């Protein structure tokens, strides 16, 4: 049986039988991996707590026919300790894990892994506003996958002035002359905030409140290009 070693972040877990779990992990070198963690639900498990969502581990994994098997897990960073103790952190962290789980399909996507590690470390460390971290991660992870919004020139004619509307299906900003029927009117402040979230420009985000319009555009952008609802966003909406 082939064995490989990698580091990874636990995205989600599902109960299997009486004592096992199926663990979905975003790894640095092998993309998204689904593996069985045997006996982790027993109270005397050696590494049960290390294989929970928001945990970053050094892993030893055995290749399996249908599912791999986690043989060893050593904690690198316990982001779960801080994130699960705060509702805002937990809700926004859930958006990140759900996005990564839905978005990553390849076997080798180290940039997606590094982005998620950085975002969760920022969230657990209270470095920026939780909602800003979650929204910025959502936009930047989609940009890495090829869905980067066009924010500095009209998607129809290319002009750089009078950018008064935003079209999610069209892929970015639209001028007042060429706006399609699906475009939403945006003010300069909302557009500037969306740009800052897309680039992770914290100098323009920290200390400034978000707006329902900007939050709504981020949500629509994420759900349109993921082609499915992001259930964790419903916790933020409530």
C-alpha positions as CSV (number, residue, x, y, z in Angstrom):
1,X,0.0,0.0,0.0
2,X,1.5,3.4,-1.1
3,X,2.0,5.9,1.6
4,X,2.5,9.7,1.2
5,X,3.1,12.6,3.5
6,X,1.6,16.0,3.2
7,X,0.3,18.9,5.2
8,X,-3.4,19.8,5.0
9,X,-6.4,21.7,6.4
10,X,-9.5,19.8,7.4
11,X,-12.5,21.1,5.6
12,X,-15.2,18.9,6.9
13,X,-16.0,15.5,8.5
14,X,-18.7,12.9,8.1
15,X,-19.4,10.1,10.6
16,X,-18.7,6.6,9.3
17,X,-19.8,3.6,11.3
18,X,-19.6,3.7,15.1
19,X,-16.1,5.1,15.6
20,X,-14.7,6.3,12.2
21,X,-15.0,9.5,10.2
22,X,-14.5,10.4,6.5
23,X,-12.4,13.5,6.5
24,X,-12.1,16.0,3.6
25,X,-8.7,17.7,3.6
26,X,-7.2,20.4,1.4
27,X,-3.6,19.4,1.1
28,X,-0.6,21.4,-0.1
29,X,0.7,18.9,-2.6
30,X,-2.2,16.5,-3.4
31,X,-5.2,18.9,-3.7
32,X,-8.4,17.8,-2.0
33,X,-8.3,14.4,-0.4
34,X,-11.1,12.3,1.1
35,X,-9.8,9.8,3.6
36,X,-11.0,7.6,6.4
37,X,-9.8,8.4,9.9
38,X,-10.3,5.2,11.9
39,X,-11.3,5.2,15.5
40,X,-11.2,9.0,15.8
41,X,-14.6,9.2,17.5
42,X,-13.4,7.0,20.4
43,X,-12.5,8.9,23.6
44,X,-9.1,7.3,23.6
45,X,-8.3,8.2,20.0
46,X,-4.7,9.3,19.4
47,X,-5.5,12.1,17.0
48,X,-9.3,12.6,16.9
49,X,-9.1,16.3,17.9
50,X,-6.5,16.9,15.2
51,X,-8.9,15.9,12.5
52,X,-11.6,18.5,13.0
53,X,-12.5,21.4,10.7
54,X,-10.0,24.3,10.9
55,X,-7.1,22.1,12.0
56,X,-3.9,22.3,10.0
57,X,-1.9,19.0,10.3
58,X,1.2,17.2,9.1
59,X,-0.4,14.0,7.7
60,X,0.7,10.5,6.8
61,X,-1.8,9.0,4.5
62,X,-2.1,5.5,2.9
63,X,-3.6,5.1,-0.6
64,X,-6.8,3.2,-0.7
65,X,-9.0,1.8,-3.4
66,X,-11.9,4.2,-2.9
67,X,-10.8,6.3,0.0
68,X,-7.4,7.0,1.5
69,X,-6.6,6.3,5.1
70,X,-5.1,8.7,7.6
71,X,-2.4,6.9,9.4
72,X,-0.9,9.8,11.4
73,X,-1.8,13.4,12.1
74,X,0.5,16.0,13.9
75,X,-1.0,19.4,14.6
76,X,0.8,22.3,12.9
77,X,-1.7,25.0,13.8
78,X,-5.0,24.7,15.8
79,X,-7.0,27.5,14.1
80,X,-10.1,25.8,15.5
81,X,-9.4,26.8,19.1
82,X,-9.9,30.5,18.4
83,X,-12.4,30.2,15.5
84,X,-14.9,27.9,17.2
85,X,-15.0,30.1,20.3
86,X,-16.4,33.1,18.5
87,X,-19.6,33.1,16.4
88,X,-18.5,35.7,13.9
89,X,-15.2,33.9,13.3
90,X,-16.9,30.5,13.0
91,X,-19.5,31.8,10.5
92,X,-17.0,33.4,8.3
93,X,-14.6,30.5,8.6
94,X,-17.4,28.3,7.5
95,X,-17.7,30.3,4.3
96,X,-14.0,29.7,3.6
97,X,-14.1,26.0,4.2
98,X,-17.2,25.5,2.2
99,X,-15.8,27.6,-0.7
100,X,-12.6,25.6,-0.7
101,X,-14.4,22.3,-0.6
102,X,-16.7,23.3,-3.6
103,X,-14.0,25.1,-5.6
104,X,-10.9,22.8,-5.5
105,X,-11.1,19.8,-7.7
106,X,-7.5,19.4,-9.0
107,X,-4.8,17.2,-7.5
108,X,-2.2,20.0,-7.1
109,X,-3.4,23.5,-6.2
110,X,-0.8,24.9,-3.8
111,X,-1.9,28.5,-4.3
112,X,-5.4,27.7,-3.1
113,X,-3.9,26.0,-0.1
114,X,-1.6,28.9,0.8
115,X,-4.5,31.4,0.4
116,X,-6.7,29.4,2.7
117,X,-4.0,29.0,5.3
118,X,-3.3,32.7,5.2
119,X,-7.0,33.6,5.5
120,X,-7.6,31.2,8.5
121,X,-4.5,32.4,10.3
122,X,-5.7,36.0,9.9
123,X,-9.2,35.0,11.1
124,X,-7.9,33.1,14.2
125,X,-5.5,36.0,14.9
126,X,-8.2,38.7,14.7
127,X,-6.0,40.6,12.3
128,X,-8.9,42.1,10.3
129,X,-12.7,42.2,10.4
130,X,-14.1,38.6,10.1
131,X,-16.5,39.5,7.4
132,X,-13.8,41.3,5.4
133,X,-11.5,38.3,5.7
134,X,-14.2,35.9,4.5
135,X,-15.3,38.1,1.6
136,X,-11.8,38.7,0.5
137,X,-11.0,35.0,0.6
138,X,-14.1,34.2,-1.4
139,X,-13.2,36.6,-4.2
140,X,-9.5,35.8,-4.3
141,X,-10.0,32.1,-4.3
142,X,-12.4,32.4,-7.3
143,X,-9.9,34.7,-9.0
144,X,-7.2,32.0,-8.7
145,X,-9.7,29.6,-10.3
146,X,-10.1,31.9,-13.2
147,X,-13.1,34.0,-12.2
148,X,-11.5,37.4,-11.6
149,X,-13.9,40.4,-11.8
150,X,-13.1,43.2,-14.2
151,X,-13.2,46.3,-12.1
152,X,-11.3,49.1,-13.8
153,X,-13.0,49.3,-17.3
154,X,-16.3,48.5,-18.8
155,X,-16.8,44.9,-19.8
156,X,-18.7,46.0,-22.9
157,X,-16.8,49.0,-24.4
158,X,-13.7,49.2,-22.3
159,X,-14.1,52.8,-21.1
160,X,-12.7,53.7,-17.7
161,X,-15.1,56.4,-16.7
162,X,-18.8,56.5,-15.7
163,X,-18.6,53.0,-14.3
164,X,-21.9,53.1,-12.6
165,X,-23.1,49.5,-12.7
166,X,-21.9,46.0,-11.9
167,X,-22.9,42.8,-13.8
168,X,-22.3,39.5,-12.0
169,X,-23.0,37.3,-15.1
170,X,-21.1,39.7,-17.3
171,X,-18.0,39.6,-15.1
172,X,-17.5,43.1,-13.8
173,X,-18.3,46.8,-14.0
174,X,-20.3,48.4,-16.8
175,X,-20.6,52.0,-17.9
176,X,-23.8,53.9,-17.8
177,X,-24.3,53.7,-21.6
178,X,-23.8,49.9,-22.0
179,X,-25.3,48.5,-18.9
180,X,-27.3,45.2,-19.5
181,X,-30.6,44.5,-17.8
182,X,-29.0,42.3,-15.1
183,X,-26.6,45.1,-14.0
184,X,-26.9,46.6,-10.5
185,X,-26.2,50.2,-9.8
186,X,-23.1,50.8,-7.7
187,X,-21.8,54.0,-6.1
188,X,-18.0,54.8,-6.1
189,X,-17.6,53.8,-2.4
190,X,-19.1,50.3,-3.0
191,X,-17.0,49.8,-6.1
192,X,-13.8,50.9,-4.2
193,X,-14.6,48.5,-1.4
194,X,-15.2,45.6,-3.8
195,X,-11.8,46.3,-5.4
196,X,-10.1,46.3,-2.0
197,X,-11.7,43.0,-1.1
198,X,-10.7,41.5,-4.5
199,X,-7.0,42.5,-3.9
200,X,-6.8,42.1,-0.2
201,X,-5.9,45.8,0.3
202,X,-6.3,46.0,4.1
203,X,-5.2,49.6,4.2
204,X,-8.5,50.5,2.6
205,X,-10.7,47.9,4.5
206,X,-9.6,48.1,8.1
207,X,-11.7,50.5,10.2
208,X,-14.3,50.9,7.5
209,X,-17.8,49.3,7.7
210,X,-19.1,47.2,5.0
211,X,-22.5,47.9,3.3
212,X,-25.4,45.6,2.4
213,X,-24.9,46.3,-1.3
214,X,-21.2,45.3,-1.3
215,X,-22.0,42.2,0.9
216,X,-24.7,41.2,-1.6
217,X,-22.5,41.6,-4.6
218,X,-19.8,39.4,-3.0
219,X,-22.5,36.7,-2.2
220,X,-23.9,36.8,-5.7
221,X,-20.5,36.7,-7.3
222,X,-19.5,33.6,-5.2
223,X,-22.7,31.7,-5.7
224,X,-22.9,32.5,-9.5
225,X,-19.4,31.2,-10.3
226,X,-19.5,28.3,-7.8
227,X,-22.8,27.4,-9.5
228,X,-24.5,26.6,-6.2
229,X,-25.6,28.4,-2.9
230,X,-23.0,28.9,-0.2
231,X,-24.9,27.7,2.8
232,X,-22.6,29.2,5.4
233,X,-23.4,32.7,4.0
234,X,-27.0,32.1,5.3
235,X,-25.5,32.3,8.9
236,X,-24.1,35.7,8.2
237,X,-27.3,36.9,6.6
238,X,-29.3,35.9,9.7
